[in-house]
C-alpha cells in the first residue's frame, strides 16, 4: 500500500469478517445454484453449467488483489461466500439472465437463496 501511495494512487482497503462454518453459504444454496439455476441458464444459453459459473463469477465476484505493486483481478469462489453474499450473488445471476430473456421455470427461489 505504501508504494501505491508514493505513486499517487488511491488504494481501497476493505475489511470483512472472515466467513466461518456458521456463516458460510449453505449447502441448500449451493444445491440450488448448481442443481437448478446453472442448469436452467445452461439450457437457455447453450453454455455448460461450468461456463455459466465461470462467466457469472467474472461478472459478480471480481475483486482486486495487490501483488507487489500490481493490481491483479481475482475471482472469489462461491465456497468462500457468506450466506448473505451467496444470496446476493444468486439474485444478481437471476436478474442478469432474466434481462437476457431467461425464465426461471416458475421455481420458487426464495426458499433456496437465504
Secondary structure, DSSP 4 states (H G I P E B T S, - for coil): -HHHHHTT--------PPP-TTTBPPHHHHHHIIIIIHHHHHHHHS--HHHHHHHHHHHHSEEEEEETTEEEEEE--GGG-BHHHHHHHHHHHHHHHHHTT---TT--THHHH-
